[in-house]
Amino acid sequence: MALPGVRLAGGHARGSVRFADDPLDWRGGGPFPAVLSVASLWWPPQNVDLEGVVGFAVHGVPAPPEESREDRPAVAGLDRDLFREGETVELDGDRAEVTIVGVREIHVVTAFLQRRDGRILLLKRSEKVGSFQGRWAAVSGFLEAPTPLEQAYQEIGEEVSLERPALSLRSEGVPVLARNASTVYIVHPFRFETRTTRIRLDWEHTEAVWVGAEELGRRETVPKLARAWESVAPPPKS
């Protein structure tokens, strides 16, 4: 699949991912040709050995994200945890994309339901679901409807038995990318205010709790649930 990023340097390259964990030693050992995954704080490269390196996948975005004079393709804005050491990737610096060879993408929706007191609904996934059993999540599901928003409404109705009149859409966030094995989930997040807390769970979940947003970091959740919430959370009160 092709991961969208931010252009730092144009061109095309194909190589094996290698993580650079030392700002003064980016070359390390093989395999070559190598695409280095590096921190944005270390960009652009200076006085480091780059023999055998054909491109860069930069996690984070340099400030400011100016295009460099680097003659190898470089794409920023990519989370480190989307890659695996040694796997093959293709960089398209002109289109600001990185393709991970052999990894599929699946689009899903995540719908946060929020009470008027600010607390949000978390659901514990049952042993009957196909992935992330026993973890906490918001209302979620595979994207099968014509639009992510339509799918969100559908999942809310199926999973907690709330219909549209009980909901008010408050925000829609930018997609969040989360990887599990050979799959990258493209998560489309939404936040709804609900006029009722009377819900009825279906077979996909065993428990439901209303919690403060800070609780997301204390529970074992599906990947990047907190990141999805951050993309739709209301602005802090001044």
C-alpha distance (Angstrom), angle and dihedral (degrees) to the residues before:
residue distance angle dihedral
M1 . . .
A2 3.81 . .
L3 3.81 116.7 .
P4 3.82 114.9 -153.2
G5 3.77 116.5 -131.8
V6 3.79 144.7 151.6
R7 3.79 121.1 -71.9
L8 3.80 116.3 -116.3
A9 3.80 100.5 156.6
G10 3.80 131.9 1.3
G11 3.79 130.9 -125.3
H12 3.78 138.2 74.9
A13 3.80 132.7 -87.6
R14 3.80 142.2 162.1
G15 3.78 124.4 -155.2
S16 3.79 149.4 123.3
V17 3.79 120.1 -70.4
R18 3.76 116.5 -111.6
F19 3.78 125.0 174.7
A20 3.79 117.4 -131.5
D21 3.80 107.0 -147.8
D22 3.80 98.5 168.4
P23 3.83 120.9 62.8
L24 3.81 89.4 -147.1
D25 3.80 98.6 44.1
W26 3.78 115.6 51.0
R27 3.77 100.1 148.1
G28 3.80 103.1 63.8
G29 3.79 117.7 151.8
G30 3.81 130.4 -35.4
P31 2.91 161.8 -65.1
F32 3.79 99.3 117.7
P33 2.94 142.2 -130.9
A34 3.79 87.6 49.7
V35 3.78 135.6 -167.6
L36 3.79 107.6 -154.7
S37 3.78 121.9 -142.3
V38 3.79 103.6 -150.8
A39 3.79 137.9 171.1
S40 3.79 117.2 -100.1
L41 3.82 89.6 -128.8
W42 3.80 88.3 67.9
W43 3.79 95.7 51.5
P44 3.02 130.2 148.9
P45 3.83 103.1 37.3
Q46 3.79 115.0 -113.8
N47 3.78 129.2 -176.7
V48 3.81 95.6 -16.1
D49 3.80 130.3 129.2
L50 3.81 108.2 -104.7
E51 3.80 100.6 169.9
G52 3.80 108.7 144.5
V53 3.81 93.2 13.8
V54 3.81 113.2 125.0
G55 3.80 102.5 175.5
F56 3.79 149.6 -12.6
A57 3.80 135.8 -115.3
V58 3.79 103.9 -164.9
H59 3.80 118.6 -157.3
G60 3.75 108.2 -144.3
V61 3.79 125.3 9.3
P62 3.81 122.2 -85.0
A63 3.79 115.4 -121.0
P64 2.93 109.5 -95.5
P65 3.84 97.1 18.8
E66 3.79 94.5 -140.5
E67 3.78 120.0 163.3
S68 3.80 108.8 -103.2
R69 3.78 131.3 -140.2
E70 3.79 89.8 -116.3
D71 3.83 110.5 134.4
R72 3.81 92.7 -149.0
P73 3.83 120.9 79.2
A74 3.80 113.9 -97.1
V75 3.81 130.2 -175.9
A76 3.82 123.7 -173.9
G77 3.80 135.1 -167.0
L78 3.81 95.0 62.3
D79 3.80 121.4 131.7
R80 3.79 113.9 -124.8
D81 3.81 92.0 -133.4
L82 3.81 90.7 64.9
F83 3.81 90.1 72.9
R84 3.79 136.3 64.8
E85 3.79 125.2 -149.7
G86 3.82 111.8 -99.3
E87 3.80 99.0 10.6
T88 3.79 119.2 129.8
V89 3.79 120.3 -105.4
E90 3.78 134.9 176.5
L91 3.80 119.8 -143.9
D92 3.78 122.5 -152.0
G93 3.77 103.6 -174.6
D94 3.79 92.4 176.6
R95 3.81 92.9 59.7
A96 3.81 93.7 30.9
E97 3.81 93.6 -123.2
V98 3.79 135.6 132.2
T99 3.80 118.8 -159.4
I100 3.79 118.3 -155.8
V101 3.79 107.2 -150.6
G102 3.81 113.9 -129.3
V103 3.80 96.0 11.0
R104 3.79 119.8 117.3
E105 3.78 127.7 -151.2
I106 3.79 126.3 -135.5
H107 3.80 123.4 -171.2
V108 3.79 116.5 -140.8
V109 3.79 136.3 169.0
T110 3.79 127.7 -131.7
A111 3.80 117.5 -164.1
F112 3.80 119.3 -167.0
L113 3.79 114.5 -156.9
Q114 3.80 113.3 -153.7
R115 3.79 128.8 -166.8
R116 3.78 120.5 -140.1
D117 3.80 89.3 -103.5
G118 3.81 88.8 61.3
R119 3.79 99.6 -107.5
I120 3.80 116.8 133.6
L121 3.79 131.9 -143.2
L122 3.80 120.0 -109.9
L123 3.79 122.5 -172.6
K124 3.80 126.9 -159.5
R125 3.78 111.5 -134.0
S126 3.79 115.9 -125.7
E127 3.79 128.7 -129.3
K128 3.81 88.6 -107.5
V129 3.81 96.5 70.0
G130 3.77 121.6 92.3
S131 3.81 99.2 -119.7
F132 3.81 143.7 21.5
Q133 3.79 93.9 17.8
G134 3.79 113.3 -168.4
R135 3.79 94.9 16.9
W136 3.78 126.6 119.5
A137 3.79 120.6 -111.1
A138 3.76 143.7 156.3
V139 3.79 120.4 -110.6
S140 3.79 104.1 -59.2
G141 3.77 145.7 162.1
F142 3.78 147.3 154.3
L143 3.79 117.0 -71.1
E144 3.80 106.3 -107.4
A145 3.82 101.9 136.1
P146 3.83 122.0 86.2
T147 3.83 91.4 -99.2
P148 3.83 135.5 22.4
L149 3.82 90.7 -120.0
E150 3.79 92.4 54.7
Q151 3.80 89.1 49.3
A152 3.80 90.6 50.6
Y153 3.81 91.8 55.1
Q154 3.78 89.9 47.1
E155 3.82 93.7 50.9
I156 3.81 92.3 48.1
G157 3.78 90.3 53.5
E158 3.80 93.1 47.9
E159 3.81 100.1 41.2
V160 3.81 103.7 38.1
S161 3.83 103.4 11.1
L162 3.80 97.3 -119.4
E163 3.79 118.6 141.9
R164 3.80 129.3 -153.4
P165 3.83 97.9 -92.7
A166 3.82 88.0 63.9
L167 3.81 93.1 53.3
S168 3.79 138.0 72.9
L169 3.79 118.4 -168.3
R170 3.81 108.0 -131.7
S171 3.79 104.1 171.5
E172 3.79 145.6 -6.8
G173 3.79 117.9 -151.4
V174 3.77 134.5 -151.7
P175 3.81 112.7 -91.2
V176 3.80 117.0 -85.7
L177 3.81 120.2 -145.7
A178 3.81 118.8 -140.2
R179 3.78 125.8 174.3
N180 3.80 128.8 -147.5
A181 3.83 117.1 175.2
S182 3.84 107.2 -54.2
T183 3.80 94.8 -12.8
V184 3.79 130.7 85.9
Y185 3.78 113.1 -160.4
I186 3.80 116.1 -146.7
V187 3.80 100.2 -151.0
H188 3.81 117.8 -157.9
P189 3.83 106.3 -161.4
F190 3.81 128.5 -156.1
R191 3.79 135.1 177.3
F192 3.80 121.4 -149.4
E193 3.76 129.3 -177.7
T194 3.78 110.8 -138.3
R195 3.78 125.8 -150.1
T196 3.79 92.9 -154.1
T197 3.79 137.3 39.8
R198 3.77 94.0 -158.9
I199 3.77 102.6 115.0
R200 3.80 134.2 162.3
L201 3.81 118.9 -151.1
D202 3.78 124.1 -138.4
W203 3.83 126.1 -148.5
E204 3.80 93.7 -76.4
H205 3.81 94.2 74.7
T206 3.79 137.9 41.2
E207 3.81 103.1 -169.8
A208 3.80 140.1 26.3
V209 3.81 129.2 -162.6
W210 3.78 135.5 174.6
V211 3.81 109.2 -136.8
G212 3.76 142.7 166.8
A213 3.79 115.5 -98.5
E214 3.81 91.2 -109.3
E215 3.80 88.1 67.9
L216 3.80 90.9 71.3
G217 3.78 90.2 77.7
R218 3.80 93.0 51.4
R219 3.78 100.3 53.3
E220 3.78 133.1 68.4
T221 3.79 100.6 -106.9
V222 3.77 137.9 171.0
P223 3.84 111.5 -81.3
K224 3.81 116.1 -64.1
L225 3.77 96.4 -6.3
A226 3.80 89.7 143.8
R227 3.81 90.3 51.5
A228 3.80 90.2 51.7
W229 3.80 90.0 51.2
E230 3.81 91.8 49.7
S231 3.79 89.3 56.6
V232 3.81 92.6 57.9
A233 3.81 103.2 26.7
P234 3.80 118.1 123.1
P235 3.82 115.6 -105.4
P236 3.80 114.5 -92.0
K237 3.78 116.0 -94.7
S238 3.78 113.8 -104.3
